[in-house]
Amino acid sequence: FDGVFVCDSDAVYKPEAWDLVLGRYGERYRPLLVEANQMFSGKAGGRAAILAHIFKRLGEPETVIAGLVAEAVKEFDRYVQTRIRGAGLVPGAFEMLRELSVRRLPLYLNSGTATDALKLSAETLGIVKFFSGILGSTKSKVENLRDIASREGVTPAEILVVGDGESDVASAQMVGCQFIGIANRQNNTFFSGHD
């Protein structure tokens, strides 16, 4: 979803949202965010797991971490949803989804974004109707791909994953799916060396 259907969500909106919810810790949170992203990227848990890890490493008491995470997730989601709504879809995305839908190809969103937030974004942008399933960080991207193969009764090699990040490539390779990379301003160097 991020970087494929909404251009600046990963490159701009989410970094701004991290600053919004963790900025009171100053620069101390930034290396912890990098660490947590590496630990949880493409895995179940999404931003709630990332935030819990960061708050713990910042020394917040265990007794308050769940509350801090819940409030930060709400604030993060509220900010990102507002920015996504304002930006809209990348040019041509709606038309492409409509064309693939007319061809009766089953389409799925598979993202490290929290499932509820992902569904809300798809509803806000008017694309939810095109998808047979919207699968977020309730499970890992790998588990989601395996669930899709099972649900559709296809082999992993019959699934085409379209993504913009290393976790997309890795999950497709782990499951045995085909992959197409979308270059954007956040990952352009990354995809210059990938097929």
N, C-alpha and C positions, 0 to 999 in steps of 0.2 A: 504494500500500500504506500508507505512512505517512500518518496523518491521515484515511484512509478506512476501513481495516480495523482499525487499532490507533490509538486516539485520541491518546495522548501520546507517540508515538515521536519525532516531529519536535519537538514543543513542549517535552518534558521529557527523555526518555531520551537522545536524541542530543546535546543541549547538555551534559548531565551526562557523557556519554562523551568529548566534546571536552575538557572540563575534566580528565577522568581522564588522557587521553593527552598533553595539551599543557599542563597546569597548571603544570608545572615552569618554564615560560617566563614565568609571571606574566601580566600584562595585555598583554604584547607580542604574543601570538598572536591576540588577539580581532579587531583590525582586519584582520589577514592572513586570518583565517577568513572574514570578511565579503567581502573581496576575492576569495578563492579560490572561495567559493560563487557569487558573481556570474559568475566566469569559467567555471566548470565545471557549473553547474546545468543538468540535462537533457541534458548531453553525455556522451559515452563517458569512462570513466575513474573516475568516482565518487570515493569518499573517498580512494583511493590517489593519484589525481591531485591532490586537494586537499591531502593531507598532504605530498606531494613539493614542491608549490609553497610551502607554509608553511615546511617545514624549510629549503628553499633561501633563502627571504626572511629567515629567522631567522639565516642565516649558517652553517648546518651545512656541513661539508666534503662535497663531491660524493661522496667515497669512502664515506661512511657513510649517505647519505640512503636508499638502497634498503633497508638493514637497519633503519633507524629506521621507515621506512614499513611494512615487513612486520610488525614487532613492534607498532606502533601500530594497524594494521588488525586484528590478532588480538585485542588488548586491547579495542578499540572494539567489535568484533563480539561478543565474549564478554559484555561488559557489556550491550549493547543486547538481545541474545538472551535473557539472563536476565530483564531487565525486561519484555520482550514476553511471555515465557512466563508471568510472574506476572500481567500485566494481562489477557491474553486478548483476544478480539475485541470490537469495539464491539457493543452490544446489537442483535440482529436481523441481523447480518452473515451468520452461518452459515445461517440460515433463508432469507435472500435468495439466497445462492449456491446453496443446494439447489434452490430454486424455479426459478432461471434455468437450472440444469443439467437439471432435469426437462423444461424447455421446449426443451432441446437447443441452447441458444445457446452458441456458442463464446466462452469467457471467457479473457482474458489478463491477467496482471499485467505492467505496464510501469512501471518505476521507475528512479530514479537511484541506487537502492541496489545495491551489488555483487550480481551474479547469484547467487553461491553463498550469500551471507547471506540474500538474498530467498527462495531455495528452502528454506533451513533454517527461516526464519520461517514459511513456508507449511506446511511439514511439521509443525513444532512446534504450530501452531494447528489442525491437522487439516483444512486447506482445499486442500491441493495437488491433491487428486483432482478438484476442480471446474474446474481450469484446463487449457486446451489448450496453453498455453505460459507460461513464467515468464521474462520478459525484463528483465534488469537493466542495469547500467551498462557491460556489455561493449560495447554500442553506445549511441548516443544515443536519447532517447525518439522523436525524429523517425524515425530509421532503424528502430527497433522497430515503429512504427506502419506504416511502409511494408512491412516484412517480414510483418506480420500481414495486411495487405490482400492481399498476394501469396499468402500461404499459404492464406487463406480464399477467394481468388478473388472478392473484392468490391472495390467502389470505396471510396475513403476516406470519401465521404459516407455510406456504409452503416455506418461504425464510430462507436460512441458511446464517447467517452472520459469517464470519471468520475474527477475529480481534485480536489485541494485546494490547488494552488499555481500560481504564474505560469508555471512551466515546463510544466505540464500544459496550460494554456490555450494557450500559445505553440506547443507541439508539435502540438496538435489543429488550430490555425489554419493552421500551416505546411503540414500534410499535407492539410487540407480535411475533417477529421472533425468530427462533432457533439461538443458538450461540455456536461457537467453539472458544476457546481461544488458541492463539499461544504464547507459552512461549519463551522469548528471554532474552538476558542479561539485557535489560532495565526493564523488567516487571516480572521477574521470581518470585519474592516474591508475586506480585499481583495475579498471576494466580495459585499459589500454594493452595490458599483457595477457588478457584472458580471451578465449574463444567464445 
